[in-house]
Amino acid sequence: MPKKAPEMSAKEVRDLTHGISADGKPYNALHPVGGVAGLLLQAKPSGAKSWIYRTQVAGKRRNIGLGGFPDVTLSQAREKAREMREKIREGIDPVEHSKAVQRALKAAQMANITFADAMSKYIAMKSKEFKNPRQEQQWTNSLTTYALPHIGKVPVREIDLHHIKAVLDPIWEEKTETANRVRARMENILGWCAVHGYRSNENPAKWQGYLDEVYPSPEKIKKKAHFAALPVEKMPEFMKQIKNHTGTAARALEFLILTASRTNEVIGDKRIGKAGVTWQEIDLQRKVWTVPADRMKSGKQHKVPLTDAAVDLLKGMDQGKPDQLIFPGPKGDIPSNNFLSALLKRMDQPVTAHGFRSTFKDWAREYTAYADEVSELALAHVNSDATRAAYARSELIDKRRLLMADWEQYCYHGKAKGDDSKVTAIRERA
């Protein structure tokens, strides 16, 4: 049992300092302050002071922290030490008791975490994996709109099938694609909750073996939304029209068509500050455009063979510094998202810029004898099929160059369907 020290006054306690060794080195000093045996004030060289209650619990020596000084006053420290002493006399280990209280508090917090809280935590964690910054906003917006009004304040441990149905019933058949995204996101969040101990019941948002018994398959009922595309046979006439239009937007759209590229690959995406094609990506001598991985949907660098018309188009633009945009907006920055759609509207064409990729694919299938893998690679489509993966590794740059040259020929001059003289079939047989 620690010896009782003379009771110090509050002023005496304030004057206590750290120790200094014989060789002049400062060290932490423990000062008995009296009032309760074993009550010490620890004074550090940094000037920090804290209370320690030194005692024995079940034959083992324990140093129990009682808080910092002066936040915990001398009288409060003595009172805390007496409380600790009484608990020990009753057979209670104060340290283990405190840990148990903390565990109980944490368990209570875990048991009461709401879906809204879990959603915020999950999205914050998952956002580090998102390739596109817009994904985080998409997750947040969809769940805030459709899920939170029904289950936002519900503890995740209580969420069951009827909660999920409250979210999905109103939108499953009217907004099937959106509803299925919301369902998948709720499934991910509730699965994360189970891993972290916030809930233990079956995941009521999972599809396989659960909601597939409640709702019709999204694949069977969803309305397929395709980008409006120009019919293949109208392509030559359209290219004549676009040639009559001046301005950067017209040249950007022409370049997009000749390369069968995506809109963001050519003009970028102003919403997330991602630039489009710059001069440093273009090799005019080799007639190749190298699209960087961060602008590709696949996340991989993509090489595009440039036709003679595409090269001439680029040479007709004002060439700037390597990092300057080839197709800038009116203020020289990334064009707005309606840069190309506004042009199509002025041309009275009820199609989308992205739809020209479908036109290209239709042409490749119906008007040429090229293997499907060649046009798929020209479109930078990702496919897990082993054969197409092998094609993708080789990039087929030479075959794609022939394909794009024939596409250019069709775009500007056209060929009748079934024309046996078409260059494509001859080259492919060769």
PLY file of the C-alpha trace (Angstrom):
ply
format ascii 1.0
element vertex 430
property float x
property float y
property float z
element edge 429
property int vertex1
property int vertex2
end_header
0.00 0.00 0.00
1.51 3.39 -0.96
2.52 5.65 1.88
0.51 8.76 2.58
2.31 11.95 1.68
1.72 15.31 3.33
-1.27 17.08 1.81
-0.21 19.77 -0.61
-2.20 22.91 -1.26
-3.41 23.90 -4.72
-0.68 26.55 -4.90
2.02 24.04 -4.01
0.75 21.71 -6.72
0.88 24.50 -9.30
4.52 25.15 -8.43
5.62 21.52 -9.01
7.95 21.04 -11.98
9.81 18.32 -13.83
13.04 16.87 -12.43
16.63 17.59 -13.45
19.29 14.89 -13.11
22.77 15.38 -11.70
24.15 15.82 -15.19
21.56 18.50 -15.99
19.13 16.43 -18.08
15.39 17.04 -17.53
13.10 14.06 -16.83
9.48 13.31 -15.92
8.94 13.76 -12.20
6.21 12.08 -10.09
5.17 14.13 -7.07
3.01 12.67 -4.24
0.43 15.33 -3.39
-1.22 13.70 -0.37
-4.86 13.40 0.56
-5.08 9.91 -0.96
-2.24 7.41 -0.77
-0.77 6.84 -4.22
-2.05 10.06 -5.82
0.76 11.59 -7.90
1.20 14.57 -10.17
3.39 13.83 -13.17
5.30 16.88 -14.41
7.05 16.68 -17.79
9.88 18.83 -19.19
7.42 20.10 -21.81
5.40 21.73 -19.04
2.50 19.28 -19.30
1.13 17.91 -16.02
-1.22 15.00 -15.39
-2.67 12.98 -12.52
-1.74 9.35 -11.81
-3.21 7.10 -9.16
-0.68 4.40 -8.28
-2.23 1.40 -6.56
-2.51 -2.39 -6.62
-5.31 -4.43 -8.21
-5.40 -8.17 -7.45
-1.77 -8.03 -6.38
-0.63 -6.20 -9.52
0.65 -2.64 -9.55
-1.38 -0.24 -11.67
-0.81 3.35 -12.73
-4.26 4.74 -13.49
-4.52 8.05 -15.35
-7.00 10.54 -13.91
-6.67 13.35 -16.45
-4.54 16.41 -17.05
-3.82 19.32 -14.70
-5.22 21.99 -14.38
-8.30 20.68 -16.30
-8.69 18.22 -13.43
-8.12 20.19 -10.23
-6.39 18.93 -7.09
-9.69 18.36 -5.28
-11.18 16.57 -8.28
-8.13 14.33 -8.59
-8.41 13.36 -4.91
-12.11 12.59 -5.35
-11.41 10.44 -8.42
-8.65 8.57 -6.57
-11.03 7.84 -3.66
-13.64 6.51 -6.13
-11.01 4.24 -7.67
-10.00 3.02 -4.22
-13.61 2.14 -3.33
-14.11 0.21 -6.59
-10.98 -1.82 -5.94
-12.21 -2.62 -2.41
-15.46 -3.87 -3.98
-13.49 -6.19 -6.28
-13.83 -4.03 -9.40
-10.85 -3.34 -11.63
-11.29 0.38 -12.55
-9.27 0.04 -15.76
-11.21 -2.97 -17.03
-14.46 -1.34 -15.93
-13.61 1.76 -17.96
-12.75 -0.37 -21.00
-16.05 -2.24 -20.64
-17.94 1.05 -20.56
-16.15 2.20 -23.70
-16.93 -1.08 -25.45
-20.59 -0.81 -24.46
-20.70 2.77 -25.77
-19.13 1.73 -29.05
-21.54 -1.20 -29.36
-24.47 1.16 -28.77
-23.18 3.51 -31.43
-22.72 0.62 -33.86
-26.20 -0.66 -33.13
-27.75 2.73 -33.86
-25.85 3.80 -36.97
-28.41 4.95 -39.53
-28.44 4.22 -43.25
-27.60 7.87 -43.94
-24.50 7.64 -41.70
-23.46 4.33 -43.24
-23.96 5.74 -46.73
-21.67 8.70 -45.99
-18.97 6.46 -44.53
-19.16 3.97 -47.39
-19.06 6.57 -50.19
-16.15 8.38 -48.50
-14.24 5.08 -48.42
-15.24 3.97 -51.93
-14.57 7.33 -53.56
-10.84 6.60 -53.41
-11.44 3.83 -55.98
-13.66 5.77 -58.38
-11.97 6.49 -61.71
-14.33 9.36 -62.47
-14.94 12.06 -59.82
-18.55 12.24 -61.00
-19.20 8.72 -59.66
-19.17 9.94 -56.07
-21.76 12.59 -56.92
-23.86 10.05 -58.84
-23.91 7.69 -55.87
-24.81 10.49 -53.49
-27.50 11.97 -55.73
-29.30 8.70 -56.50
-29.36 7.50 -52.90
-30.31 10.93 -51.56
-33.19 11.15 -54.02
-34.61 7.63 -53.76
-33.29 5.89 -50.61
-32.83 8.47 -47.87
-36.45 9.68 -47.78
-37.50 6.11 -46.86
-34.58 4.62 -44.90
-32.17 7.48 -44.18
-33.02 7.64 -40.45
-33.49 3.89 -39.98
-30.70 2.06 -38.04
-29.06 -0.31 -40.50
-29.51 -3.26 -38.10
-33.30 -2.84 -38.53
-33.43 -2.53 -42.33
-35.44 -5.39 -43.81
-37.27 -6.29 -47.02
-40.18 -3.91 -46.43
-37.74 -1.00 -46.15
-36.09 -1.90 -49.46
-39.48 -2.31 -51.12
-40.47 1.15 -49.91
-37.49 2.49 -51.90
-37.84 0.36 -55.02
-41.58 -0.19 -55.49
-42.30 3.32 -56.83
-39.48 3.23 -59.41
-38.81 -0.41 -60.37
-40.91 -0.41 -63.54
-40.95 3.31 -64.29
-37.21 3.95 -63.86
-35.83 0.42 -64.02
-32.21 1.24 -64.78
-32.05 3.85 -62.03
-33.87 1.54 -59.61
-31.40 -1.27 -60.23
-28.45 1.07 -59.64
-30.01 2.23 -56.37
-30.64 -1.39 -55.37
-27.02 -2.38 -56.09
-25.72 0.60 -54.13
-27.93 -0.21 -51.14
-26.69 -3.82 -51.33
-23.07 -2.67 -51.26
-23.66 -0.35 -48.30
-25.55 -2.95 -46.26
-22.89 -5.55 -47.08
-20.23 -3.15 -45.79
-22.32 -2.66 -42.63
-22.36 -6.42 -42.05
-18.57 -6.68 -42.42
-18.14 -3.89 -39.85
-20.57 -5.41 -37.38
-23.35 -2.85 -37.80
-25.87 -5.52 -38.79
-26.06 -9.32 -38.86
-29.21 -10.12 -40.83
-29.39 -11.23 -44.46
-28.81 -8.45 -46.97
-32.35 -7.48 -48.10
-31.09 -5.53 -51.13
-29.29 -8.44 -52.81
-30.72 -9.63 -56.10
-29.71 -13.27 -56.50
-31.89 -15.54 -54.42
-33.77 -12.70 -52.79
-35.14 -9.71 -54.72
-35.24 -11.79 -57.91
-38.22 -13.48 -56.24
-39.87 -10.09 -55.61
-39.34 -8.09 -58.82
-39.25 -8.91 -62.55
-35.76 -8.95 -64.03
-34.49 -5.47 -65.02
-33.25 -6.97 -68.30
-36.79 -8.00 -69.20
-38.54 -4.72 -68.45
-36.07 -1.88 -68.82
-36.44 0.41 -71.76
-33.29 0.29 -73.83
-31.95 3.80 -74.26
-29.64 4.16 -77.24
-27.88 7.25 -78.47
-29.69 8.58 -81.54
-27.57 7.62 -84.52
-27.50 8.74 -88.15
-28.47 5.99 -90.62
-25.41 4.75 -92.52
-26.76 5.68 -95.94
-27.15 9.33 -94.86
-23.51 9.66 -93.81
-22.08 11.07 -97.08
-24.76 13.76 -97.27
-24.16 14.69 -93.62
-20.41 15.07 -94.24
-21.16 17.45 -97.12
-23.28 19.53 -94.75
-20.66 19.65 -92.04
-18.00 20.70 -94.54
-20.11 23.80 -95.19
-19.95 24.76 -91.51
-17.00 26.75 -90.22
-15.83 26.94 -86.64
-14.10 24.71 -84.12
-17.20 22.69 -83.22
-17.69 21.58 -86.84
-14.05 20.50 -87.14
-14.20 18.70 -83.77
-17.28 16.77 -84.86
-15.70 15.91 -88.21
-12.58 14.67 -86.43
-14.74 12.68 -83.99
-16.52 10.96 -86.89
-13.33 10.18 -88.82
-11.76 8.60 -85.73
-14.98 6.95 -84.36
-14.09 8.44 -80.98
-16.09 9.31 -77.88
-17.01 12.92 -77.21
-14.89 13.27 -74.06
-11.88 11.81 -75.89
-12.05 14.64 -78.43
-13.33 17.71 -76.54
-12.90 16.58 -72.91
-15.39 16.96 -70.07
-15.79 20.47 -68.67
-17.84 19.18 -65.70
-14.79 17.49 -64.17
-12.12 19.73 -65.67
-10.77 17.02 -67.99
-9.19 18.37 -71.18
-9.72 16.94 -74.67
-7.16 16.15 -77.36
-3.99 18.26 -77.23
-1.23 18.69 -79.80
1.22 16.56 -77.85
-1.02 13.53 -78.41
-0.77 13.85 -82.19
2.05 12.39 -84.29
1.42 13.87 -87.75
4.42 12.12 -89.26
3.29 8.64 -88.20
-0.39 9.61 -88.50
-1.27 8.38 -85.02
-3.27 9.90 -82.19
-2.38 8.47 -78.76
-5.25 8.97 -76.33
-3.97 8.87 -72.70
-5.36 6.22 -70.35
-7.07 8.71 -68.02
-9.38 9.84 -70.83
-10.32 6.34 -71.97
-13.34 4.46 -70.65
-11.18 1.31 -70.43
-8.53 3.12 -68.40
-5.90 2.07 -70.96
-3.96 4.11 -73.51
-5.47 3.89 -77.00
-3.76 4.50 -80.36
-5.94 5.80 -83.20
-4.66 5.64 -86.81
-5.35 8.94 -88.55
-6.64 9.02 -92.11
-5.40 11.51 -94.69
-8.54 13.61 -94.20
-8.04 13.64 -90.41
-4.42 14.75 -90.85
-5.42 17.49 -93.31
-8.08 18.65 -90.88
-5.50 18.94 -88.09
-3.06 20.76 -90.33
-5.79 23.27 -91.05
-6.15 24.11 -87.34
-4.01 26.76 -85.63
-1.28 24.64 -84.09
-0.44 25.69 -80.54
1.87 24.51 -77.76
2.06 20.79 -76.97
-0.37 21.02 -74.04
-2.88 23.29 -75.79
-6.31 22.04 -76.83
-6.85 21.37 -80.52
-10.60 21.99 -80.21
-11.02 24.64 -77.50
-14.22 26.42 -76.53
-14.91 30.10 -77.42
-12.75 31.29 -74.51
-9.88 28.94 -75.30
-10.76 26.57 -72.48
-12.48 23.16 -72.35
-15.71 23.40 -74.38
-19.06 23.05 -72.65
-20.89 19.74 -72.77
-23.33 20.99 -75.44
-20.50 22.13 -77.73
-21.28 19.46 -80.33
-24.97 18.91 -79.57
-25.66 22.61 -80.18
-24.01 22.31 -83.61
-26.16 19.27 -84.46
-29.25 21.17 -83.35
-28.33 24.10 -85.63
-27.92 21.60 -88.47
-31.42 20.29 -87.67
-30.02 16.78 -87.12
-31.91 14.76 -84.44
-28.84 12.71 -83.54
-26.13 12.75 -80.87
-22.38 13.03 -81.30
-21.94 9.68 -79.55
-24.42 8.13 -81.99
-21.86 8.37 -84.82
-20.02 5.48 -83.17
-23.12 3.36 -83.77
-23.23 4.56 -87.37
-19.60 3.52 -87.78
-20.32 0.08 -86.27
-23.34 -0.43 -88.53
-21.23 0.49 -91.56
-18.40 -1.89 -90.53
-20.85 -4.80 -90.11
-23.03 -4.21 -93.16
-20.68 -2.68 -95.72
-17.30 -4.34 -95.06
-15.73 -7.76 -94.63
-13.47 -6.77 -91.75
-13.46 -9.08 -88.73
-15.69 -7.78 -85.96
-12.70 -7.55 -83.63
-11.11 -4.89 -85.85
-14.05 -2.47 -85.59
-14.46 -3.29 -81.88
-10.87 -2.32 -81.27
-11.31 0.82 -83.38
-14.13 1.74 -80.99
-11.92 0.87 -77.98
-14.56 -1.51 -76.69
-13.48 -3.63 -73.72
-14.25 -7.33 -74.07
-13.27 -10.13 -71.72
-13.51 -12.79 -74.43
-10.11 -14.48 -74.76
-9.96 -14.16 -78.57
-10.80 -10.47 -78.55
-8.40 -9.92 -75.69
-5.64 -11.38 -77.86
-6.63 -9.03 -80.69
-6.58 -6.12 -78.26
-3.06 -6.90 -77.12
-1.76 -6.56 -80.69
-3.88 -3.42 -81.26
-4.24 -4.38 -84.97
-3.02 -0.91 -85.90
-2.38 -1.80 -89.58
-5.79 -3.42 -90.10
-7.44 -0.53 -88.29
-5.64 1.93 -90.55
-7.16 0.22 -93.60
-10.57 0.14 -91.90
-10.48 3.85 -91.08
-9.32 4.74 -94.60
-12.33 2.88 -96.00
-14.57 4.65 -93.45
-13.22 7.99 -94.64
-13.91 6.98 -98.25
-17.49 6.07 -97.39
-18.09 9.20 -95.30
-17.10 11.57 -98.10
-18.00 9.61 -101.23
-20.31 6.73 -100.22
-20.65 3.25 -101.68
-23.74 1.31 -102.59
-24.50 -1.58 -100.27
-23.39 -4.85 -101.83
-20.89 -3.17 -104.19
-18.43 -5.96 -105.00
-15.72 -3.46 -105.86
-15.48 -2.13 -102.33
-11.87 -1.93 -101.23
-12.51 -3.51 -97.84
-13.31 -7.02 -99.10
-10.29 -7.07 -101.42
-7.92 -5.95 -98.66
-9.33 -8.41 -96.16
-8.91 -11.34 -98.56
-5.39 -10.18 -99.27
0 1
1 2
2 3
3 4
4 5
5 6
6 7
7 8
8 9
9 10
10 11
11 12
12 13
13 14
14 15
15 16
16 17
17 18
18 19
19 20
20 21
21 22
22 23
23 24
24 25
25 26
26 27
27 28
28 29
29 30
30 31
31 32
32 33
33 34
34 35
35 36
36 37
37 38
38 39
39 40
40 41
41 42
42 43
43 44
44 45
45 46
46 47
47 48
48 49
49 50
50 51
51 52
52 53
53 54
54 55
55 56
56 57
57 58
58 59
59 60
60 61
61 62
62 63
63 64
64 65
65 66
66 67
67 68
68 69
69 70
70 71
71 72
72 73
73 74
74 75
75 76
76 77
77 78
78 79
79 80
80 81
81 82
82 83
83 84
84 85
85 86
86 87
87 88
88 89
89 90
90 91
91 92
92 93
93 94
94 95
95 96
96 97
97 98
98 99
99 100
100 101
101 102
102 103
103 104
104 105
105 106
106 107
107 108
108 109
109 110
110 111
111 112
112 113
113 114
114 115
115 116
116 117
117 118
118 119
119 120
120 121
121 122
122 123
123 124
124 125
125 126
126 127
127 128
128 129
129 130
130 131
131 132
132 133
133 134
134 135
135 136
136 137
137 138
138 139
139 140
140 141
141 142
142 143
143 144
144 145
145 146
146 147
147 148
148 149
149 150
150 151
151 152
152 153
153 154
154 155
155 156
156 157
157 158
158 159
159 160
160 161
161 162
162 163
163 164
164 165
165 166
166 167
167 168
168 169
169 170
170 171
171 172
172 173
173 174
174 175
175 176
176 177
177 178
178 179
179 180
180 181
181 182
182 183
183 184
184 185
185 186
186 187
187 188
188 189
189 190
190 191
191 192
192 193
193 194
194 195
195 196
196 197
197 198
198 199
199 200
200 201
201 202
202 203
203 204
204 205
205 206
206 207
207 208
208 209
209 210
210 211
211 212
212 213
213 214
214 215
215 216
216 217
217 218
218 219
219 220
220 221
221 222
222 223
223 224
224 225
225 226
226 227
227 228
228 229
229 230
230 231
231 232
232 233
233 234
234 235
235 236
236 237
237 238
238 239
239 240
240 241
241 242
242 243
243 244
244 245
245 246
246 247
247 248
248 249
249 250
250 251
251 252
252 253
253 254
254 255
255 256
256 257
257 258
258 259
259 260
260 261
261 262
262 263
263 264
264 265
265 266
266 267
267 268
268 269
269 270
270 271
271 272
272 273
273 274
274 275
275 276
276 277
277 278
278 279
279 280
280 281
281 282
282 283
283 284
284 285
285 286
286 287
287 288
288 289
289 290
290 291
291 292
292 293
293 294
294 295
295 296
296 297
297 298
298 299
299 300
300 301
301 302
302 303
303 304
304 305
305 306
306 307
307 308
308 309
309 310
310 311
311 312
312 313
313 314
314 315
315 316
316 317
317 318
318 319
319 320
320 321
321 322
322 323
323 324
324 325
325 326
326 327
327 328
328 329
329 330
330 331
331 332
332 333
333 334
334 335
335 336
336 337
337 338
338 339
339 340
340 341
341 342
342 343
343 344
344 345
345 346
346 347
347 348
348 349
349 350
350 351
351 352
352 353
353 354
354 355
355 356
356 357
357 358
358 359
359 360
360 361
361 362
362 363
363 364
364 365
365 366
366 367
367 368
368 369
369 370
370 371
371 372
372 373
373 374
374 375
375 376
376 377
377 378
378 379
379 380
380 381
381 382
382 383
383 384
384 385
385 386
386 387
387 388
388 389
389 390
390 391
391 392
392 393
393 394
394 395
395 396
396 397
397 398
398 399
399 400
400 401
401 402
402 403
403 404
404 405
405 406
406 407
407 408
408 409
409 410
410 411
411 412
412 413
413 414
414 415
415 416
416 417
417 418
418 419
419 420
420 421
421 422
422 423
423 424
424 425
425 426
426 427
427 428
428 429
